[in-house]
């Protein structure tokens, strides 16, 4: 029905294979992100746990003079937030470096499939905010896990948190 077009070749099998491949790659990337988030929380949790163990005497002194669990936990929560914030900044810098040096290669690769890369500069404020907020949330959750485990192990009430 298009003028000057005599015949059209269509390879629906190839389209279906590419679509299936794209779905598989998307699922694998999402699983990879979930695994990285869990590993990050584990590393932050262990870092905070090591800090708490090294300050065990200080914590015992604070408890003996009547400090609440919440008062004891805040410095460790702040430390987790700072670790997460620094991690988010490092991830952001790495992403920007990869985009700067490999952006053209990625664009040419995507253009082979009839697609194009998203212009990162257009969404840069949102990318920065999402990286930093994600880092803070992951750092906070890692700290919270570590603090709860430590306080439960020490026989204290963790319900104040």
PyMOL commands that set and color helices and strands:
alter all, ss='L'
color gray80, all
select helices_A, chain A and resi 12-54+56-64+69-112+120-153
alter helices_A, ss='H'
color red, helices_A
deselect
rebuild
show_as cartoon
